[in-house]
Amino acid sequence: MSYSQALRSIIATPSLLSSKKHLFLLSHMRANTSLMGHLLGSHKQINGYYEMHIGYYSLKSLMRQKILYSQEHSIKQNSVYMFDKVLHNEHHISERIQKHPKSHFLISIRAPEFTIPSIVSLYQKINPSHEFATPEFAAAYYCQRLELLADIASVKNFNYLYFDADAIKSKPTLTLQRISQFLGLETTLSTKYEKMHNTGREKAGDSSSSLLKGEIIQSELMPVPVPYAESQYFKHCQNTYNSVRILLDSKAQQSVLL
């Protein structure tokens, strides 16, 4: 985005100059992040609900986020937060952004026995030639992402709330209460959410019909068979998940565990 484009956006939408806090959900693909984004984005104090596919390197990146969002959506009156979810290592979060007083973070991961098959199934449907349509490459993405999340969480004086990704479905009330308190929201996040402009669209998050229900369907985790459970790459995923989950929980200000 050029300087002139940014200036035109600010002139057209002066509210972009109003100070906002920035809320980030750091996670990985197929970890209930579209559902979480809709729950957050339906709150009157939060703008945003989908993955914007941008990095955050400096304070200019925070303004860029507001400008890009405002090109498709109105900024809510009296809102407090701008939200984005970051699910890929190529979308960098700098240490300066991590420690900025207006930055607030949620971190969430999901067990590999649920995540890897879900990634593979998704890509076999939308792009069978993509490397993520194979479990080996999906597992590599997953492990690399968890390892980077561990590095991010290990930055000194970095504050965040950690929650197990499936807690939003198995413990929705508790999870939403903890997140609402952590963010200092005036009202608790609801288990119901709005259907947004990009809901169900590809490249904006979960495009399945389940997201169109408009509310959390509470459910318990059920064991699922994984045909490659004995492979070395999947065992590596399990070990990575176990160690990273312990680290994320230990360094979090607050946690919601299954």
CORSULHU-V829371 format. One record per backbone hydrogen bond with DSSP energy under -0.5 kcal/mol. CO is the residue of the C=O (numbers start at 1). NH is the residue of the N-H. Records with the same first field share a line. If there is no record, write none. Layout:
BEGIN
CO=NH ; NH
END
This chain:
BEGIN
2=6
3=7
4=8
5=9
6=10
7=11
8=12
9=13
13=16
14=17
15=18
21=23 ; 82
22=104
23=84
24=26 ; 106
25=27 ; 86
26=108
28=31
32=36
33=37
34=38
35=39
36=40
37=41
38=42
40=43
43=46
45=80 ; 81
47=83
56=94
58=61 ; 62
59=63
60=64
61=65
62=66
63=67
64=68
65=69
66=70
67=71
69=72 ; 73
76=79
80=21
81=47
82=23
84=25
85=87
86=27
88=91
90=92
92=56 ; 94
94=98
95=99
96=100
97=100
100=103
102=22
104=24
105=161
106=26
107=163
109=165
111=114 ; 115
112=116 ; 117
114=118
115=119
116=120
117=121
118=122
119=123
120=124
121=125
122=125 ; 126
123=127
127=130
130=133
131=134
134=138
135=139
136=140
137=141
138=142
139=143
140=144
141=145
142=146
143=147
144=148
145=149
146=150
147=151
148=152
149=153
150=154
152=155
155=158
157=159
160=253 ; 254
161=107
162=256
163=109
164=167
165=168
166=169 ; 170
167=171
169=219
171=175
172=176
173=177
174=178
175=179
176=180 ; 189
177=181
178=182
179=183
180=184 ; 185
181=184
191=216
194=196
196=199
198=201
201=204
206=200
208=211
209=212
210=213
211=214
214=193
216=218
225=227
226=229
228=231
231=235
232=236
233=237
234=238
235=239
236=240
237=241
238=242
239=243
240=244
241=245
242=246
243=247
244=248
245=249
246=250
247=251
248=252
254=162
256=164
END
